[in-house]
């Protein structure tokens, strides 16, 4: 009990560590942002693979578009100008006092409107400014149209034009008086406030014109790059190479990825806890499936991130095929779906990828119900190629892609993917050696009676070999009825008596009249019979048979007694204490349905040879006695076989033994007349005389 608790705790630790390591490994397999080193230009076809948005990113406007929008925005600029009130005008160049006063009034009018330097006004006009904001002290005096403000030159022209309408003013005198000296700008640009207003306007112009969602198709291979797609590609390049995505991943994004991976891995373990707890009892089996998941995801990362090849070159269906060979269809499909969902975070178009991979996983599991030949693997690969091609084209058409724009080169990719599946045959062999699993392919090879070991077995122990063939047939029929592994039972049955090759004449089925066991004591004879179990294990190990087959050899008698010698000893020495260990097989007891079936089949077939009558009643009585005796001895207590299964097995044994030992009708002899009989006798005598050598003939 204590040992079981320790083993359970070890499994918990191993599975917890495996879960954490799997999450970390898968996270680091996720694609990191890379440089977008692609050459493209407007009007040229896109020469690379179809581009899917790796994440959400903004579409940046072109420089020309930004310049145009900023120019339009600057027309809304209203610069700030401060009005200077310090104008001490002294008119000294004009001697006429009346004209001097008139000029002073005109200058005051000009300054009241405002005078700005020619350079500042030209800059504002270039920006498209319509109004300026006039500041008086720290407060806003008002807004003035830019074209109504004077420059020194326009102010001078204004004064001269006014003088020309006054008949009493000598405008020539004004022109020669150099009145420009009196005209100075009184509106000075407030650089600080104007720059702030300018920045607000510039910042108000959006740098982007939209967003591209993660997984959205940007451009297909061969598609001509137009202005719109060019700008999107440039934006993607800027997002990947620039400071937006190269600053390191956001903490929340990391948390999101880790949580998604963790949820899927927990679901992976939950499936086995709820529906396949037996698998969790084997650390080796669980680690195998985790390593298969990580292996296929690692291959995907290698192909897409480092080799920059198409993600559909990775044979994802191989995962479903290999797991199906060693486990059941439901487990294979579940593991495949979990792996595909994890892989969806590593590819551009996750929706298409997940949909297609789940489809081919279903086809792989359905088409490989029993893999006992290479032809079945080829057939599965062909089905997978067809489903890949048809589904991909259908999805493209459903998206609105025209037939001539469908990427037909993907069919070649799918063909390579399907060819790669054929390597699963070799992978299965490697996995068997590394993890100690047993595939149906290997079972078919082992059950070939023309194999060297079984040929040697049939030559040395012809009677025993006929026995194992009969046991194999009985066991297979029972396995089919109670949903056990019939191929495994058949193979185990063929090898279960392998140990009798050491001393074949000690077993009645190989004897021709002389029984050497009669020369031994009951204890010695029992030990000879019992030894065939351990001898069989040694032979099996020498020939590198899988441990699952060796279990059939070691368990087929369980801990039962050699009844013939045990009962004979008890009968002959009723008062003598018997050492039961000398008459008892060492075990272990059968631990699976299959080994329990073999134990029943072996005992029933051997016992049936002692029957004098093979009618239904005799056979039924024998089967009931043998199987019930094994149950009473507790031989099946470590096996998951049920009472119902045992009852089904009994019915199968009775039915099959009746077929094996069916009675034949007696052929009638041909009746002949007396004279014909005499003639025949004479002919026979003559024939016998001719066939007898001369030296042996009577004289």
C-alpha positions as CSV (number, residue, x, y, z in Angstrom):
1,X,0.0,0.0,0.0
2,X,2.8,2.3,0.9
3,X,4.6,1.6,-2.4
4,X,1.4,2.4,-4.3
5,X,1.1,5.8,-2.5
6,X,4.8,6.6,-3.3
7,X,4.3,5.7,-7.0
8,X,1.1,7.8,-7.1
9,X,3.0,10.8,-5.6
10,X,5.8,10.4,-8.1
11,X,3.3,10.4,-11.0
12,X,1.7,13.6,-9.6
13,X,5.1,15.3,-9.4
14,X,6.1,14.1,-12.9
15,X,2.9,15.3,-14.5
16,X,3.0,18.7,-12.7
17,X,6.5,19.3,-13.9
18,X,5.6,18.1,-17.4
19,X,2.6,20.5,-17.5
20,X,4.8,23.5,-16.5
21,X,7.6,22.5,-18.9
22,X,5.1,22.0,-21.8
23,X,3.6,25.5,-21.2
24,X,7.0,27.1,-21.2
25,X,8.2,25.2,-24.2
26,X,5.1,26.0,-26.3
27,X,5.3,29.7,-25.3
28,X,8.8,30.0,-26.6
29,X,7.8,28.2,-29.8
30,X,5.3,31.0,-30.5
31,X,6.5,33.3,-33.3
32,X,8.3,36.5,-32.2
33,X,8.1,39.6,-34.3
34,X,10.7,39.6,-37.0
35,X,12.1,42.0,-39.6
36,X,9.8,42.4,-42.7
37,X,12.6,42.3,-45.3
38,X,10.5,42.1,-48.5
39,X,11.0,44.2,-51.6
40,X,7.9,45.6,-53.3
41,X,6.8,48.5,-55.4
42,X,3.6,49.8,-56.8
43,X,2.6,48.2,-60.1
44,X,4.7,45.0,-59.6
45,X,3.3,41.6,-58.6
46,X,3.9,40.4,-55.0
47,X,6.6,37.7,-55.4
48,X,6.3,36.2,-51.9
49,X,3.8,34.0,-50.0
50,X,0.4,35.2,-49.0
51,X,0.8,37.8,-46.3
52,X,-1.6,37.6,-43.3
53,X,-1.5,40.2,-40.5
54,X,0.5,38.8,-37.6
55,X,-1.3,41.1,-35.3
56,X,-3.4,44.3,-35.2
57,X,-1.5,47.3,-36.6
58,X,-2.3,50.8,-37.9
59,X,-2.3,51.8,-41.6
60,X,0.0,54.8,-41.8
61,X,-0.6,57.6,-44.4
62,X,1.9,58.2,-47.1
63,X,4.2,61.3,-46.8
64,X,2.4,63.0,-49.6
65,X,-1.0,62.5,-48.0
66,X,0.3,63.7,-44.7
67,X,1.8,66.8,-46.2
68,X,-1.4,67.6,-48.1
69,X,-3.5,67.1,-45.0
70,X,-1.2,69.2,-42.8
71,X,-1.2,72.0,-45.4
72,X,-5.0,72.0,-45.4
73,X,-4.9,72.0,-41.6
74,X,-2.5,74.9,-41.4
75,X,-5.0,77.1,-43.2
76,X,-6.9,77.0,-40.0
77,X,-4.0,78.5,-38.1
78,X,-4.6,81.8,-36.4
79,X,-1.2,83.2,-35.4
80,X,-0.8,85.4,-32.3
81,X,0.6,89.0,-32.8
82,X,1.2,91.5,-30.0
83,X,0.3,95.1,-30.7
84,X,2.9,97.6,-29.6
85,X,1.5,100.9,-28.3
86,X,4.9,102.7,-28.0
87,X,4.7,105.0,-31.1
88,X,6.3,108.5,-30.5
89,X,5.8,109.9,-33.9
90,X,7.8,113.1,-34.6
91,X,7.4,114.5,-38.1
92,X,10.5,116.5,-38.8
93,X,11.0,116.2,-42.6
94,X,7.9,118.4,-43.5
95,X,8.1,122.1,-42.8
96,X,4.4,122.6,-43.6
97,X,2.8,122.3,-40.2
98,X,-0.6,121.6,-41.6
99,X,0.7,118.8,-43.8
100,X,2.7,117.5,-40.9
101,X,-0.5,117.2,-38.8
102,X,-2.3,115.5,-41.6
103,X,0.5,112.9,-42.1
104,X,0.5,112.3,-38.3
105,X,-3.2,111.5,-38.4
106,X,-2.7,109.1,-41.4
107,X,0.1,107.3,-39.6
108,X,-2.1,106.9,-36.5
109,X,-4.8,105.3,-38.8
110,X,-2.3,102.9,-40.1
111,X,-1.0,101.9,-36.7
112,X,-4.6,101.5,-35.5
113,X,-5.2,98.9,-38.2
114,X,-1.8,97.4,-37.6
115,X,1.5,97.1,-39.4
116,X,3.3,93.8,-39.7
117,X,6.6,93.0,-41.3
118,X,6.6,91.9,-44.9
119,X,8.4,88.7,-44.0
120,X,5.9,87.6,-41.4
121,X,3.0,88.4,-43.6
122,X,4.5,86.4,-46.5
123,X,5.0,83.4,-44.2
124,X,1.4,83.5,-43.0
125,X,0.1,83.8,-46.5
126,X,2.2,80.8,-47.5
127,X,0.6,78.8,-44.7
128,X,-2.8,79.9,-45.9
129,X,-3.5,81.9,-42.8
130,X,-6.7,84.0,-43.0
131,X,-6.8,85.7,-39.6
132,X,-4.5,86.7,-36.8
133,X,-5.2,87.1,-33.2
134,X,-4.2,90.5,-31.9
135,X,-3.0,90.6,-28.3
136,X,-3.1,93.8,-26.2
137,X,-1.0,93.2,-23.2
138,X,-1.9,89.7,-21.9
139,X,-5.5,89.8,-23.2
140,X,-6.9,89.2,-26.7
141,X,-8.0,92.4,-28.4
142,X,-9.6,90.6,-31.3
143,X,-9.1,88.8,-34.6
144,X,-8.1,90.7,-37.7
145,X,-8.1,89.6,-41.3
146,X,-4.5,89.1,-42.5
147,X,-5.1,90.8,-45.8
148,X,-6.4,94.0,-44.0
149,X,-3.1,94.4,-42.1
150,X,-0.5,96.8,-43.5
151,X,3.1,96.1,-44.2
152,X,5.4,99.1,-44.2
153,X,5.1,99.3,-48.0
154,X,1.3,99.0,-48.1
155,X,1.0,101.6,-45.3
156,X,3.2,104.0,-47.4
157,X,1.0,103.3,-50.5
158,X,-2.1,103.9,-48.4
159,X,-0.8,107.4,-47.2
160,X,0.2,108.4,-50.7
161,X,-3.2,107.3,-52.0
162,X,-4.9,109.4,-49.4
163,X,-2.8,112.4,-50.2
164,X,-3.7,112.2,-53.9
165,X,-7.4,113.0,-53.1
166,X,-6.5,116.1,-51.0
167,X,-6.2,119.0,-53.4
168,X,-4.3,121.1,-50.9
169,X,-1.6,118.5,-50.3
170,X,1.4,118.4,-52.4
171,X,1.9,114.6,-52.9
172,X,5.2,115.1,-54.6
173,X,6.4,116.8,-51.4
174,X,5.3,113.7,-49.4
175,X,7.1,111.4,-51.8
176,X,10.3,113.3,-51.4
177,X,10.0,113.6,-47.7
178,X,11.0,109.9,-47.1
179,X,8.0,109.2,-44.9
180,X,8.9,105.5,-44.9
181,X,11.2,106.3,-42.0
182,X,8.1,106.9,-39.8
183,X,6.4,103.6,-40.7
184,X,7.5,100.7,-38.5
185,X,5.7,97.4,-37.7
186,X,3.6,97.6,-34.5
187,X,2.3,94.0,-34.8
188,X,5.0,91.6,-33.6
189,X,4.5,87.8,-33.9
190,X,4.2,86.0,-30.5
191,X,6.4,83.0,-31.3
192,X,5.6,81.0,-28.2
193,X,1.8,81.1,-28.6
194,X,1.9,80.8,-32.3
195,X,4.1,77.7,-32.2
196,X,1.7,76.2,-29.6
197,X,-1.2,76.8,-31.9
198,X,0.7,75.4,-34.8
199,X,1.6,72.2,-32.8
200,X,-2.0,71.6,-31.8
201,X,-3.0,71.8,-35.5
202,X,-0.2,69.5,-36.7
203,X,-0.9,67.0,-33.9
204,X,-4.6,67.0,-34.9
205,X,-3.7,65.5,-38.2
206,X,-4.0,61.7,-37.8
207,X,-0.9,59.7,-38.9
208,X,-3.0,56.6,-39.7
209,X,-6.0,56.0,-41.9
210,X,-7.3,52.7,-40.3
211,X,-6.5,49.4,-38.7
212,X,-5.7,45.9,-40.0
213,X,-6.9,43.1,-37.8
214,X,-4.8,40.1,-36.8
215,X,-5.2,37.3,-39.3
216,X,-6.6,39.6,-42.0
217,X,-5.2,38.8,-45.5
218,X,-3.1,41.7,-46.8
219,X,-2.0,40.4,-50.2
220,X,-1.9,37.2,-52.2
221,X,1.1,35.8,-54.0
222,X,1.2,37.1,-57.5
223,X,-1.3,39.9,-56.8
224,X,-0.3,43.3,-58.2
225,X,0.7,45.9,-55.6
226,X,-1.5,48.9,-55.8
227,X,-1.4,52.2,-53.8
228,X,-3.6,50.9,-51.1
229,X,-1.9,47.5,-50.6
230,X,1.5,49.3,-50.9
231,X,0.7,51.6,-48.0
232,X,-0.6,48.6,-45.9
233,X,2.6,46.7,-46.6
234,X,4.7,49.8,-45.7
235,X,2.7,50.1,-42.5
236,X,3.3,46.4,-41.6
237,X,7.0,46.9,-42.3
238,X,7.0,50.0,-40.0
239,X,5.1,48.1,-37.3
240,X,7.5,45.1,-37.4
241,X,10.8,47.0,-37.9
242,X,9.9,50.2,-36.1
243,X,9.5,51.0,-32.5
244,X,6.0,49.8,-32.1
245,X,6.5,46.0,-32.0
246,X,10.2,45.9,-31.3
247,X,9.9,47.4,-27.9
248,X,9.2,44.0,-26.4
249,X,5.9,42.3,-25.9
250,X,3.3,43.7,-23.6
251,X,3.0,42.0,-20.3
252,X,-0.7,41.4,-20.8
253,X,-0.1,39.8,-24.1
254,X,2.4,37.4,-22.5
255,X,-0.2,36.6,-19.8
256,X,-2.9,36.0,-22.4
257,X,-0.7,33.6,-24.4
258,X,0.4,31.7,-21.3
259,X,-3.2,31.4,-20.0
260,X,-4.4,30.1,-23.4
261,X,-1.6,27.5,-23.5
262,X,-2.2,26.5,-19.9
263,X,-6.0,26.1,-20.5
264,X,-5.3,23.7,-23.5
265,X,-2.7,21.7,-21.6
266,X,-5.0,21.4,-18.6
267,X,-7.8,20.2,-20.9
268,X,-5.3,17.6,-22.3
269,X,-4.7,16.2,-18.9
270,X,-8.4,16.5,-17.9
271,X,-9.4,14.2,-20.8
272,X,-7.1,11.4,-19.5
273,X,-8.3,11.9,-15.9
274,X,-11.9,11.6,-16.9
275,X,-11.9,9.2,-19.7
276,X,-8.6,7.4,-19.9
277,X,-7.3,7.1,-16.4
278,X,-5.4,3.9,-17.3
279,X,-3.1,6.0,-19.6
280,X,-2.2,8.2,-16.7
281,X,-1.0,5.2,-14.8
282,X,1.8,4.9,-17.3
283,X,4.2,7.8,-17.2
284,X,5.8,6.6,-20.3
285,X,2.5,6.8,-22.3
286,X,1.7,10.3,-21.1
287,X,5.1,11.6,-21.7
288,X,5.0,10.1,-25.2
289,X,1.9,12.1,-26.1
290,X,3.4,15.3,-24.7
291,X,6.6,14.8,-26.6
292,X,4.6,14.1,-29.8
293,X,2.7,17.4,-29.3
294,X,5.9,19.4,-28.7
295,X,7.6,17.6,-31.6
296,X,5.0,18.6,-34.2
297,X,4.8,22.2,-32.8
298,X,8.6,22.4,-32.8
299,X,8.6,21.3,-36.5
300,X,6.0,23.9,-37.3
301,X,8.1,26.6,-35.7
302,X,11.2,25.4,-37.6
303,X,9.4,25.4,-41.0
304,X,7.6,28.7,-40.6
305,X,9.9,30.9,-38.5
306,X,13.4,29.7,-39.5
307,X,13.0,28.1,-42.9
308,X,10.2,30.5,-43.8
309,X,8.2,27.8,-45.7
310,X,4.5,27.1,-45.9
311,X,3.0,25.9,-42.7
312,X,1.0,23.2,-44.6
313,X,4.3,21.4,-45.3
314,X,4.1,20.1,-41.7
315,X,2.3,16.7,-41.7
316,X,0.0,17.4,-38.7
317,X,-2.1,14.3,-39.5
318,X,0.9,12.2,-38.6
319,X,0.2,13.0,-35.0
320,X,-3.3,11.6,-35.2
321,X,-2.0,8.5,-37.2
322,X,0.8,7.7,-34.7
323,X,-1.3,8.1,-31.6
324,X,-4.1,6.1,-33.2
325,X,-1.7,3.2,-33.8
326,X,-0.9,2.9,-30.1
327,X,-4.1,4.1,-28.6
328,X,-7.8,4.4,-29.5
329,X,-9.4,6.7,-32.1
330,X,-11.0,9.1,-29.6
331,X,-7.7,9.7,-27.8
332,X,-5.9,10.3,-31.1
333,X,-8.5,12.8,-32.3
334,X,-8.6,14.7,-28.9
335,X,-4.8,15.0,-28.8
336,X,-4.7,16.1,-32.4
337,X,-7.3,18.8,-31.8
338,X,-5.5,20.2,-28.7
339,X,-2.3,20.3,-30.7
340,X,-3.9,22.1,-33.7
341,X,-5.5,24.7,-31.4
342,X,-2.1,25.4,-29.9
343,X,-0.6,25.6,-33.4
344,X,-3.3,28.1,-34.4
345,X,-1.3,30.7,-32.4
346,X,1.7,30.1,-34.5
347,X,0.3,30.7,-38.0
348,X,-1.0,33.8,-39.8
349,X,-4.4,32.5,-40.9
350,X,-5.4,30.6,-37.8
351,X,-9.1,30.1,-38.8
352,X,-8.2,28.4,-42.1
353,X,-5.4,26.4,-40.6
354,X,-7.3,25.0,-37.6
355,X,-10.3,24.1,-39.8
356,X,-8.3,22.2,-42.4
357,X,-6.1,20.4,-39.8
358,X,-9.1,19.3,-37.7
359,X,-10.7,17.9,-40.9
360,X,-7.6,15.9,-41.9
361,X,-7.2,14.7,-38.3
362,X,-10.7,13.3,-38.5
363,X,-10.0,11.6,-41.8
364,X,-6.7,10.2,-40.5
365,X,-8.3,8.6,-37.5
366,X,-11.3,7.3,-39.5
367,X,-9.3,5.8,-42.3
368,X,-6.8,4.0,-40.1
369,X,-9.1,1.9,-38.0
370,X,-6.6,-1.0,-38.0
371,X,-3.1,-0.4,-39.3
372,X,-1.7,-3.8,-40.1
373,X,-0.2,-3.1,-43.5
374,X,1.7,-0.4,-45.3
375,X,-1.2,-0.2,-47.9
376,X,-3.5,1.2,-45.2
377,X,-1.1,4.1,-44.5
378,X,-0.9,4.9,-48.2
379,X,-4.7,4.9,-48.4
380,X,-4.9,7.2,-45.5
381,X,-2.3,9.6,-47.0
382,X,-4.4,9.6,-50.3
383,X,-7.6,10.4,-48.4
384,X,-5.9,13.2,-46.5
385,X,-4.5,14.8,-49.7
386,X,-8.0,14.8,-51.3
387,X,-9.6,16.4,-48.2
388,X,-6.8,19.0,-48.0
389,X,-7.2,20.0,-51.6
390,X,-11.0,20.0,-51.8
391,X,-11.5,21.8,-48.5
392,X,-8.8,24.5,-49.3
393,X,-10.4,25.3,-52.7
394,X,-13.9,25.3,-51.2
395,X,-12.8,27.8,-48.6
396,X,-11.1,30.1,-51.2
397,X,-14.3,30.1,-53.3
398,X,-16.5,30.7,-50.2
399,X,-14.3,33.8,-49.4
400,X,-15.2,35.2,-52.9
401,X,-11.8,34.4,-54.5
402,X,-12.2,33.9,-58.3
403,X,-11.3,30.5,-59.7
404,X,-8.4,31.9,-61.7
405,X,-7.1,33.7,-58.6
406,X,-7.1,30.5,-56.4
407,X,-3.6,29.5,-55.4
408,X,-3.4,26.1,-57.1
409,X,0.2,25.7,-56.1
410,X,-1.1,24.8,-52.7
411,X,-2.1,21.4,-54.1
412,X,1.6,20.6,-54.6
413,X,2.2,21.6,-50.9
414,X,-0.6,19.3,-49.8
415,X,0.9,16.5,-52.0
416,X,4.2,16.9,-50.2
417,X,2.4,16.9,-46.9
418,X,0.7,13.6,-47.7
419,X,4.0,12.0,-48.9
420,X,5.6,13.0,-45.6
421,X,2.9,10.9,-43.8
422,X,4.4,7.8,-45.3
423,X,7.4,8.3,-43.0
424,X,5.0,7.5,-40.1
425,X,5.8,3.8,-40.7
426,X,9.4,4.3,-39.7
427,X,8.5,6.6,-36.9
428,X,6.2,4.0,-35.4
429,X,9.1,1.5,-35.3
430,X,11.3,4.1,-33.5
431,X,8.6,4.9,-31.0
432,X,8.1,1.2,-30.3
433,X,11.7,0.8,-29.4
434,X,12.0,4.0,-27.4
435,X,8.7,3.7,-25.4
436,X,8.1,0.0,-25.4
437,X,4.8,0.3,-27.2
438,X,3.4,-2.4,-29.5
439,X,1.7,-1.5,-32.8
440,X,-0.7,-3.6,-34.8
441,X,2.0,-3.7,-37.6
442,X,4.4,-5.4,-35.2
443,X,1.7,-7.8,-34.0
444,X,0.9,-8.8,-37.6
445,X,4.6,-9.5,-38.2
446,X,5.0,-11.4,-35.0
447,X,1.9,-13.5,-35.7
448,X,3.3,-14.7,-39.0
449,X,3.7,-18.5,-38.5
450,X,6.4,-18.5,-41.1
451,X,8.7,-16.4,-39.0
452,X,12.0,-18.2,-38.0
453,X,11.1,-18.5,-34.4
454,X,7.7,-20.0,-34.9
455,X,9.0,-22.3,-37.7
456,X,11.6,-23.6,-35.2
457,X,8.8,-24.0,-32.6
458,X,6.6,-26.0,-35.0
459,X,9.5,-28.3,-35.9
460,X,10.6,-29.0,-32.4
461,X,7.2,-29.2,-30.8
462,X,4.7,-30.1,-33.5
463,X,2.0,-31.2,-31.0
464,X,2.4,-28.1,-28.9
465,X,2.3,-26.0,-32.0
466,X,-1.0,-27.4,-33.0
467,X,-2.2,-26.8,-29.5
468,X,-1.2,-23.1,-29.6
469,X,-2.9,-22.7,-33.0
470,X,-6.1,-24.0,-31.5
471,X,-5.8,-21.8,-28.4
472,X,-5.1,-18.8,-30.6
473,X,-8.3,-19.5,-32.6
474,X,-10.4,-19.9,-29.4
475,X,-8.9,-16.7,-27.8
476,X,-9.4,-14.6,-30.9
477,X,-13.1,-15.5,-31.0
478,X,-13.6,-14.6,-27.3
479,X,-11.6,-11.3,-27.7
480,X,-13.9,-10.3,-30.5
481,X,-17.0,-10.9,-28.5
482,X,-15.9,-9.0,-25.4
483,X,-14.1,-6.1,-27.2
484,X,-10.6,-7.0,-26.3
485,X,-7.5,-6.7,-28.6
486,X,-8.0,-9.8,-30.8
487,X,-4.7,-9.3,-32.7
488,X,-2.7,-9.0,-29.4
489,X,-4.4,-12.2,-28.0
490,X,-3.7,-14.1,-31.2
491,X,0.0,-13.2,-31.1
492,X,0.4,-13.9,-27.4
493,X,-1.3,-17.2,-27.8
494,X,1.2,-18.3,-30.5
495,X,4.1,-17.7,-28.2
496,X,2.7,-18.7,-24.8
497,X,4.1,-22.2,-24.8
498,X,7.5,-21.3,-26.3
499,X,9.3,-22.7,-23.3
500,X,8.4,-26.3,-24.2
501,X,11.0,-26.1,-27.0
502,X,13.6,-26.8,-24.3
503,X,12.3,-30.3,-23.5
504,X,9.5,-31.1,-26.0
505,X,9.2,-34.8,-25.1
506,X,8.2,-34.1,-21.6
507,X,4.8,-32.9,-22.8
508,X,2.2,-35.4,-23.9
509,X,1.2,-33.6,-27.1
510,X,4.7,-34.2,-28.4
511,X,5.2,-37.8,-27.2
512,X,5.0,-40.9,-29.3
513,X,4.3,-43.5,-26.6
514,X,7.1,-43.1,-24.1
515,X,6.6,-40.5,-21.3
516,X,9.9,-39.6,-19.5
517,X,7.9,-38.0,-16.7
518,X,7.0,-41.4,-15.5
519,X,10.6,-41.9,-14.4
520,X,10.4,-38.8,-12.1
521,X,8.8,-38.2,-8.8
522,X,5.6,-36.1,-8.7
523,X,7.5,-33.0,-7.4
524,X,10.2,-33.3,-10.0
525,X,7.7,-33.9,-12.8
526,X,5.7,-30.8,-11.7
527,X,8.9,-28.7,-11.6
528,X,9.7,-29.8,-15.2
529,X,6.2,-28.8,-16.4
530,X,6.3,-25.5,-14.4
531,X,9.8,-24.6,-15.8
532,X,8.4,-24.1,-19.3
533,X,7.1,-20.7,-18.2
534,X,10.5,-19.4,-17.2
535,X,12.2,-21.1,-20.2
536,X,9.7,-19.4,-22.5
537,X,10.4,-16.0,-21.0
538,X,14.2,-16.6,-21.5
539,X,13.7,-17.6,-25.2
540,X,11.4,-14.6,-25.8
541,X,13.9,-12.2,-24.2
542,X,16.7,-13.8,-26.3
543,X,14.7,-13.1,-29.5
544,X,13.8,-9.5,-28.4
545,X,10.1,-10.1,-28.2
546,X,8.1,-7.2,-26.8
547,X,7.4,-7.2,-23.1
548,X,3.6,-7.3,-23.8
549,X,4.1,-10.8,-25.5
550,X,6.4,-11.9,-22.7
551,X,3.6,-11.2,-20.3
552,X,1.4,-13.7,-22.0
553,X,4.1,-16.3,-21.5
554,X,4.6,-15.5,-17.8
555,X,0.9,-15.1,-17.0
556,X,-0.8,-17.9,-19.0
557,X,-0.9,-20.2,-16.0
558,X,-1.1,-17.5,-13.3
559,X,-0.5,-19.0,-9.9
560,X,-2.4,-22.2,-10.6
561,X,-1.3,-25.7,-9.7
562,X,-0.1,-28.5,-11.9
563,X,-3.3,-30.4,-11.1
564,X,-2.3,-33.8,-12.5
565,X,0.8,-34.3,-10.4
566,X,-0.6,-32.4,-7.4
567,X,-3.8,-34.6,-7.2
568,X,-1.7,-37.7,-7.9
569,X,0.6,-36.9,-5.0
570,X,-2.3,-36.2,-2.7
571,X,-4.0,-39.4,-3.7
572,X,-0.9,-41.5,-3.2
573,X,0.2,-39.9,0.0
574,X,-3.0,-38.7,1.7
575,X,-1.3,-38.5,5.1
576,X,1.8,-36.7,3.9
577,X,2.1,-33.0,4.1
578,X,2.5,-31.5,0.6
579,X,4.7,-28.5,-0.3
580,X,2.3,-26.7,-2.5
581,X,5.0,-24.4,-3.8
582,X,6.5,-27.3,-5.8
583,X,3.2,-27.8,-7.6
584,X,2.3,-24.1,-8.2
585,X,3.2,-21.8,-11.0
586,X,5.1,-18.7,-9.9
587,X,2.8,-16.3,-11.7
588,X,2.2,-13.4,-12.0
589,X,-1.6,-13.4,-12.3
590,X,-3.2,-12.2,-15.6
591,X,-3.4,-8.4,-15.4
592,X,-5.3,-7.6,-18.6
593,X,-8.4,-8.9,-20.4
594,X,-6.2,-10.4,-23.1
595,X,-4.0,-12.4,-20.7
596,X,-7.1,-13.6,-18.8
597,X,-8.6,-14.8,-22.1
598,X,-5.5,-16.7,-22.9
599,X,-5.5,-18.4,-19.5
600,X,-9.0,-19.6,-20.0
601,X,-8.5,-20.7,-23.7
602,X,-5.3,-22.6,-22.9
603,X,-6.8,-24.5,-20.0
604,X,-10.1,-25.3,-21.9
605,X,-8.3,-26.4,-25.1
606,X,-5.9,-28.7,-23.2
607,X,-8.6,-30.2,-21.0
608,X,-10.9,-30.8,-24.1
609,X,-8.3,-33.3,-25.5
610,X,-9.1,-35.7,-22.6
611,X,-12.8,-35.9,-23.4
612,X,-14.2,-39.2,-24.5
613,X,-17.4,-37.7,-25.8
614,X,-17.7,-34.3,-27.6
615,X,-21.4,-33.8,-27.3
616,X,-22.7,-30.4,-26.2
617,X,-23.3,-31.5,-22.6
618,X,-19.8,-33.0,-22.1
619,X,-18.2,-29.9,-23.6
620,X,-20.3,-27.5,-21.5
621,X,-19.6,-29.5,-18.3
622,X,-15.8,-29.3,-19.1
623,X,-15.8,-25.6,-19.9
624,X,-17.8,-24.7,-16.7
625,X,-15.5,-26.8,-14.6
626,X,-12.3,-25.4,-15.9
627,X,-13.3,-21.7,-16.0
628,X,-15.2,-21.7,-12.7
629,X,-12.2,-23.5,-11.1
630,X,-9.9,-20.7,-12.3
631,X,-12.3,-18.1,-10.9
632,X,-12.6,-19.9,-7.6
633,X,-8.8,-19.9,-7.3
634,X,-8.7,-16.1,-7.8
635,X,-6.7,-16.3,-11.0
636,X,-8.6,-13.3,-12.5
637,X,-8.6,-10.9,-9.5
638,X,-5.9,-8.7,-11.0
639,X,-7.6,-8.6,-14.4
640,X,-10.3,-6.1,-15.5
641,X,-12.3,-8.9,-17.0
642,X,-16.0,-8.9,-15.8
643,X,-18.3,-11.8,-14.9
644,X,-20.3,-11.0,-18.0
645,X,-17.1,-11.3,-20.1
646,X,-16.4,-14.7,-18.5
647,X,-19.9,-15.9,-19.3
648,X,-19.6,-14.8,-22.9
649,X,-16.2,-16.6,-23.1
650,X,-17.8,-19.8,-21.8
651,X,-20.4,-19.7,-24.6
652,X,-17.8,-19.1,-27.2
653,X,-15.7,-22.0,-25.9
654,X,-18.6,-24.4,-26.1
655,X,-19.6,-23.3,-29.6
656,X,-16.1,-23.5,-31.0
657,X,-15.1,-26.8,-29.4
658,X,-18.2,-28.3,-30.9
659,X,-17.1,-27.1,-34.3
660,X,-13.6,-28.4,-33.8
661,X,-14.6,-31.8,-32.5
662,X,-17.7,-32.2,-34.7
663,X,-18.7,-35.8,-35.6
664,X,-18.4,-37.0,-39.1
665,X,-20.7,-39.5,-40.8
666,X,-19.4,-43.0,-41.4
667,X,-18.9,-43.7,-45.1
668,X,-20.5,-47.0,-46.2
669,X,-18.4,-49.8,-47.7
670,X,-19.0,-50.9,-51.2
671,X,-20.7,-54.3,-51.4
672,X,-19.4,-56.8,-54.0
673,X,-20.5,-60.3,-55.2
674,X,-18.6,-63.5,-54.1
675,X,-17.0,-64.2,-57.4
676,X,-15.9,-60.6,-57.7
677,X,-14.5,-60.7,-54.2
678,X,-12.5,-63.9,-55.0
679,X,-11.1,-62.2,-58.1
680,X,-10.1,-59.1,-56.1
681,X,-8.4,-61.3,-53.5
682,X,-6.3,-63.0,-56.2
683,X,-5.3,-59.7,-57.7
684,X,-4.3,-58.4,-54.2
685,X,-2.2,-61.4,-53.6
686,X,-0.4,-61.0,-56.9
687,X,0.2,-57.3,-56.2
688,X,1.6,-58.1,-52.7
689,X,3.9,-60.7,-54.3
690,X,5.2,-58.3,-56.9
691,X,5.9,-55.6,-54.3
692,X,7.8,-58.0,-52.0
693,X,11.6,-58.1,-52.7
694,X,12.8,-61.4,-54.1
695,X,15.0,-62.3,-51.1
696,X,12.0,-62.1,-48.7
697,X,9.7,-64.2,-50.8
698,X,8.8,-67.6,-49.4
699,X,10.2,-70.6,-51.3
